[in-house]
Amino acid sequence: MPKLLVVALLLSIIPATAYAVVATHSSQAPSVSSTKLASLSIAVSGNATAIGNDSVAHVPANQVLPTVATEASAQSSPSAHADVSVSAKISNQNDAVMQFNVTSVTLKIGSTIYTGINGTGIFNQHSLIVVMHASVSSGSSSGMLILIGHASASLTANGSTTVIFSSPQSKLASSVFLSLKGTLTIS
């Protein structure tokens, strides 16, 4: 029985030692991004196209899977000018991804102004993809603002880059598709 106890103790020590070595190595590894950035802002403008009955997918009788609403079908609906302004704090960053928490967002479509104070997003430095989701409201109307776009350059230090958010991926869910272009700035 004592030999069995010694073997069990040795087996329990090995994983703990391996974890300690990995944790020590990780904490001593140099930061992959030498500049830690604190804030991110997005200022874009463009068109908001109403999601109307024309953009609803209809399934023909002989088709098994539904069709997807496209930007072309959305363009037949009425459109208005749109502006979006986002302020955010960077919560986590490395050379690959910058995660941020939205502190304020303003969406103006025509004369209607939506505001919000919460949301999240990421900026992938390699693929240059920017994704943001935020809850917004205007009076009793509320919705989820979804921006999915592409930046023209990665940012590892203070600076700005052009960003484009395309329809139909970018939208005020169930309300309008957004086609926007502007600037993403980090500091």
SULPE-V508360 format. One record per residue. RES is the residue in one small letter. PSI is psi in whole degrees, 0 to 359 (NA if undefined). OMEGA is omega in degrees with one decimal (* if undefined). NEAR is the number of other ideal C-beta (glycine too) atoms within 10 Angstrom. Layout:
RES,PSI,OMEGA,NEAR
RES,PSI,OMEGA,NEAR
//
This chain:
m,321,179.0,5
p,324,178.9,6
k,321,178.4,7
l,321,178.1,8
l,319,179.0,9
v,316,178.9,10
v,316,179.2,10
a,318,178.3,10
l,318,178.1,9
l,317,179.0,9
l,328,178.7,9
s,335,-179.5,9
i,326,-175.3,10
i,310,179.1,9
p,322,179.7,9
a,320,178.7,9
t,316,179.0,9
a,318,177.9,10
y,316,-179.9,10
a,320,179.3,10
v,315,179.4,10
v,316,179.9,10
a,318,179.3,10
t,316,179.4,10
h,318,-179.5,9
s,321,-178.3,8
s,339,179.7,7
q,350,-178.5,7
a,140,179.5,8
p,150,178.8,5
s,135,-180.0,10
v,334,177.0,10
s,112,-172.7,14
s,335,-178.6,9
t,116,175.8,11
k,125,-177.5,8
l,150,-173.1,18
a,326,-173.8,10
s,159,179.7,14
l,141,174.8,27
s,151,178.9,17
i,130,175.0,26
a,110,-176.7,17
v,157,175.4,23
s,163,-179.2,13
g,224,-175.4,20
n,146,171.6,16
a,122,-178.4,27
t,122,-177.8,24
a,138,173.6,17
i,105,-174.9,21
g,188,-179.9,13
n,333,-179.5,7
d,335,-176.0,12
s,2,178.1,19
v,132,-178.9,11
a,133,176.2,11
h,139,-178.3,7
v,114,175.1,10
p,156,-175.6,8
a,327,-176.9,4
n,5,-178.8,5
q,131,-177.9,9
v,315,-177.5,6
l,142,178.5,7
p,153,175.2,11
t,163,-179.8,12
v,137,176.7,8
a,134,-178.0,16
t,168,178.7,12
e,324,-179.5,14
a,318,179.7,10
s,330,179.1,19
a,333,-176.8,21
q,347,178.0,15
s,350,177.8,12
s,162,179.3,15
p,146,178.5,10
s,162,179.6,19
a,165,176.7,14
h,144,-179.9,12
a,143,173.9,23
d,140,175.9,16
v,133,176.4,27
s,127,-177.1,16
v,135,170.1,24
s,138,-176.7,16
a,156,173.0,24
k,135,178.6,12
i,123,-176.2,18
s,335,-178.1,12
n,139,179.0,10
q,148,168.3,22
n,189,-178.5,11
d,338,-175.7,13
a,314,-171.5,13
v,140,173.3,14
m,116,177.8,24
q,143,-179.8,15
f,154,175.9,26
n,125,-178.2,15
v,128,176.8,23
t,333,172.9,16
s,147,177.6,15
v,138,175.5,23
t,127,176.7,15
l,121,177.8,25
k,120,177.2,18
i,111,-173.8,21
g,240,178.2,12
s,1,-179.8,7
t,129,-179.4,15
i,123,175.0,13
y,139,176.6,22
t,157,177.9,14
g,159,-179.4,21
i,3,179.6,12
n,149,179.1,13
g,174,179.4,22
t,164,177.5,14
g,170,175.3,22
i,152,172.1,15
f,108,-179.6,27
n,115,-175.2,15
q,337,-179.1,19
h,310,-179.3,9
s,348,-178.9,12
l,23,178.4,17
i,136,175.9,14
v,128,178.4,24
v,132,178.1,16
m,137,173.7,24
h,134,177.8,15
a,142,174.6,25
s,131,179.0,15
v,157,177.7,23
s,155,174.6,12
s,105,-174.8,16
g,234,179.7,8
s,356,179.9,5
s,133,178.2,11
s,164,179.6,12
g,178,179.2,19
m,119,175.3,15
l,123,-179.1,23
i,119,176.3,17
l,123,176.8,26
i,117,-175.2,17
g,191,-174.2,24
h,129,176.9,14
a,160,-179.2,21
s,344,-179.8,11
a,155,174.1,12
s,156,-178.4,16
l,113,177.6,20
t,356,177.1,15
a,176,178.3,10
n,135,178.5,12
g,187,180.0,13
s,161,179.3,17
t,156,175.8,16
t,140,177.5,13
v,140,179.7,23
i,126,175.2,16
f,120,-173.4,24
s,154,174.0,17
s,148,3.3,23
p,4,-179.8,19
q,322,178.5,14
s,132,-173.1,26
k,163,160.5,23
l,104,-167.8,25
a,134,178.1,12
s,11,-176.7,8
s,298,-177.6,17
v,150,168.2,25
f,145,-178.1,25
l,133,172.5,27
s,108,-169.9,22
l,150,175.8,22
k,142,179.6,13
g,220,-172.0,19
t,138,170.1,13
l,126,-177.0,23
t,138,175.1,16
i,151,177.2,22
s,NA,*,13
//
